[in-house]
Amino acid sequence: MKTEGVYNQGVWFLLCEVMCKALCALEKREDVVVLAKKAAALSKVYTGKDGGWSRVAEAPEKTAWWGRRKKLTK
């Protein structure tokens, strides 16, 4: 998708959500911010709204998924 610059709405919604949750669980802040900003931009194109992705990009630590892997392995 990224190489071609083609985004299927049904696929990228799910992909961004799953990837952001995984990256948050692993506490990969920089990667979450990059992906959430991309998801916000794509969401605006398809729906006219950012779908809450801007909030995730601003403060990924405040998501329910942040650090979840560490919490589960204690």
Rosetta constraint file for C-alpha pairs under 8 A:
AtomPair CA 1 CA 5 HARMONIC 5.78 0.50
AtomPair CA 1 CA 6 HARMONIC 5.32 0.50
AtomPair CA 1 CA 7 HARMONIC 5.88 0.50
AtomPair CA 2 CA 6 HARMONIC 6.91 0.50
AtomPair CA 2 CA 7 HARMONIC 7.80 0.50
AtomPair CA 7 CA 11 HARMONIC 7.62 0.50
AtomPair CA 7 CA 12 HARMONIC 6.48 0.50
AtomPair CA 8 CA 12 HARMONIC 6.06 0.50
AtomPair CA 9 CA 13 HARMONIC 6.14 0.50
AtomPair CA 9 CA 46 HARMONIC 7.42 0.50
AtomPair CA 10 CA 14 HARMONIC 6.80 0.50
AtomPair CA 11 CA 15 HARMONIC 6.07 0.50
AtomPair CA 12 CA 16 HARMONIC 5.76 0.50
AtomPair CA 13 CA 17 HARMONIC 6.28 0.50
AtomPair CA 13 CA 39 HARMONIC 7.72 0.50
AtomPair CA 14 CA 18 HARMONIC 6.16 0.50
AtomPair CA 15 CA 19 HARMONIC 5.97 0.50
AtomPair CA 16 CA 20 HARMONIC 5.87 0.50
AtomPair CA 16 CA 35 HARMONIC 6.99 0.50
AtomPair CA 16 CA 36 HARMONIC 7.51 0.50
AtomPair CA 16 CA 39 HARMONIC 6.45 0.50
AtomPair CA 17 CA 21 HARMONIC 6.22 0.50
AtomPair CA 18 CA 22 HARMONIC 6.24 0.50
AtomPair CA 19 CA 23 HARMONIC 6.06 0.50
AtomPair CA 20 CA 24 HARMONIC 5.96 0.50
AtomPair CA 20 CA 32 HARMONIC 5.71 0.50
AtomPair CA 20 CA 35 HARMONIC 7.00 0.50
AtomPair CA 20 CA 36 HARMONIC 7.15 0.50
AtomPair CA 21 CA 25 HARMONIC 6.10 0.50
AtomPair CA 21 CA 65 HARMONIC 5.80 0.50
AtomPair CA 21 CA 66 HARMONIC 7.80 0.50
AtomPair CA 22 CA 26 HARMONIC 6.33 0.50
AtomPair CA 22 CA 65 HARMONIC 7.85 0.50
AtomPair CA 23 CA 27 HARMONIC 6.05 0.50
AtomPair CA 23 CA 28 HARMONIC 5.24 0.50
AtomPair CA 23 CA 29 HARMONIC 7.47 0.50
AtomPair CA 23 CA 31 HARMONIC 6.96 0.50
AtomPair CA 23 CA 32 HARMONIC 5.97 0.50
AtomPair CA 24 CA 28 HARMONIC 6.01 0.50
AtomPair CA 24 CA 29 HARMONIC 6.95 0.50
AtomPair CA 24 CA 32 HARMONIC 6.63 0.50
AtomPair CA 24 CA 60 HARMONIC 6.81 0.50
AtomPair CA 24 CA 61 HARMONIC 7.53 0.50
AtomPair CA 24 CA 63 HARMONIC 7.73 0.50
AtomPair CA 24 CA 65 HARMONIC 5.54 0.50
AtomPair CA 24 CA 66 HARMONIC 4.48 0.50
AtomPair CA 24 CA 67 HARMONIC 6.27 0.50
AtomPair CA 24 CA 68 HARMONIC 7.59 0.50
AtomPair CA 25 CA 65 HARMONIC 5.31 0.50
AtomPair CA 25 CA 66 HARMONIC 4.94 0.50
AtomPair CA 25 CA 67 HARMONIC 4.53 0.50
AtomPair CA 25 CA 68 HARMONIC 4.58 0.50
AtomPair CA 25 CA 69 HARMONIC 5.08 0.50
AtomPair CA 25 CA 70 HARMONIC 7.51 0.50
AtomPair CA 26 CA 66 HARMONIC 7.39 0.50
AtomPair CA 26 CA 67 HARMONIC 5.93 0.50
AtomPair CA 26 CA 68 HARMONIC 7.34 0.50
AtomPair CA 26 CA 69 HARMONIC 6.12 0.50
AtomPair CA 26 CA 70 HARMONIC 7.57 0.50
AtomPair CA 27 CA 61 HARMONIC 7.91 0.50
AtomPair CA 27 CA 66 HARMONIC 6.07 0.50
AtomPair CA 27 CA 67 HARMONIC 5.45 0.50
AtomPair CA 28 CA 32 HARMONIC 6.22 0.50
AtomPair CA 29 CA 33 HARMONIC 6.19 0.50
AtomPair CA 29 CA 60 HARMONIC 6.64 0.50
AtomPair CA 29 CA 61 HARMONIC 7.80 0.50
AtomPair CA 30 CA 34 HARMONIC 6.35 0.50
AtomPair CA 31 CA 35 HARMONIC 6.19 0.50
AtomPair CA 32 CA 36 HARMONIC 5.85 0.50
AtomPair CA 32 CA 56 HARMONIC 7.89 0.50
AtomPair CA 32 CA 57 HARMONIC 6.77 0.50
AtomPair CA 32 CA 60 HARMONIC 6.93 0.50
AtomPair CA 33 CA 37 HARMONIC 6.05 0.50
AtomPair CA 33 CA 56 HARMONIC 7.27 0.50
AtomPair CA 33 CA 57 HARMONIC 4.41 0.50
AtomPair CA 33 CA 58 HARMONIC 7.25 0.50
AtomPair CA 33 CA 60 HARMONIC 7.29 0.50
AtomPair CA 34 CA 38 HARMONIC 6.35 0.50
AtomPair CA 34 CA 57 HARMONIC 7.41 0.50
AtomPair CA 35 CA 39 HARMONIC 6.08 0.50
AtomPair CA 36 CA 40 HARMONIC 6.03 0.50
AtomPair CA 36 CA 53 HARMONIC 5.36 0.50
AtomPair CA 36 CA 54 HARMONIC 6.79 0.50
AtomPair CA 36 CA 56 HARMONIC 6.30 0.50
AtomPair CA 36 CA 57 HARMONIC 5.18 0.50
AtomPair CA 37 CA 41 HARMONIC 6.28 0.50
AtomPair CA 37 CA 53 HARMONIC 6.72 0.50
AtomPair CA 37 CA 54 HARMONIC 6.46 0.50
AtomPair CA 37 CA 57 HARMONIC 5.99 0.50
AtomPair CA 38 CA 42 HARMONIC 6.24 0.50
AtomPair CA 39 CA 43 HARMONIC 5.91 0.50
AtomPair CA 39 CA 50 HARMONIC 7.75 0.50
AtomPair CA 39 CA 53 HARMONIC 6.43 0.50
AtomPair CA 40 CA 44 HARMONIC 6.17 0.50
AtomPair CA 40 CA 49 HARMONIC 7.90 0.50
AtomPair CA 40 CA 50 HARMONIC 4.57 0.50
AtomPair CA 40 CA 51 HARMONIC 6.72 0.50
AtomPair CA 40 CA 52 HARMONIC 7.46 0.50
AtomPair CA 40 CA 53 HARMONIC 4.94 0.50
AtomPair CA 40 CA 54 HARMONIC 6.08 0.50
AtomPair CA 41 CA 45 HARMONIC 6.46 0.50
AtomPair CA 41 CA 50 HARMONIC 6.75 0.50
AtomPair CA 42 CA 46 HARMONIC 6.38 0.50
AtomPair CA 42 CA 50 HARMONIC 7.90 0.50
AtomPair CA 43 CA 47 HARMONIC 5.68 0.50
AtomPair CA 43 CA 48 HARMONIC 6.88 0.50
AtomPair CA 43 CA 49 HARMONIC 6.21 0.50
AtomPair CA 43 CA 50 HARMONIC 5.18 0.50
AtomPair CA 43 CA 51 HARMONIC 6.38 0.50
AtomPair CA 44 CA 48 HARMONIC 4.24 0.50
AtomPair CA 44 CA 49 HARMONIC 4.64 0.50
AtomPair CA 44 CA 50 HARMONIC 5.02 0.50
AtomPair CA 44 CA 51 HARMONIC 7.81 0.50
AtomPair CA 45 CA 49 HARMONIC 7.97 0.50
AtomPair CA 50 CA 54 HARMONIC 6.63 0.50
AtomPair CA 52 CA 56 HARMONIC 6.81 0.50
AtomPair CA 53 CA 57 HARMONIC 6.23 0.50
AtomPair CA 54 CA 58 HARMONIC 6.12 0.50
AtomPair CA 55 CA 59 HARMONIC 6.19 0.50
AtomPair CA 55 CA 60 HARMONIC 7.67 0.50
AtomPair CA 56 CA 60 HARMONIC 4.86 0.50
AtomPair CA 56 CA 62 HARMONIC 7.82 0.50
AtomPair CA 56 CA 63 HARMONIC 6.99 0.50
AtomPair CA 59 CA 63 HARMONIC 7.58 0.50
AtomPair CA 60 CA 66 HARMONIC 6.79 0.50
AtomPair CA 61 CA 66 HARMONIC 5.35 0.50
AtomPair CA 61 CA 67 HARMONIC 7.98 0.50
AtomPair CA 62 CA 66 HARMONIC 6.89 0.50
AtomPair CA 64 CA 68 HARMONIC 7.87 0.50
AtomPair CA 67 CA 71 HARMONIC 6.39 0.50
AtomPair CA 68 CA 72 HARMONIC 6.15 0.50
AtomPair CA 69 CA 73 HARMONIC 6.25 0.50
AtomPair CA 70 CA 74 HARMONIC 6.46 0.50
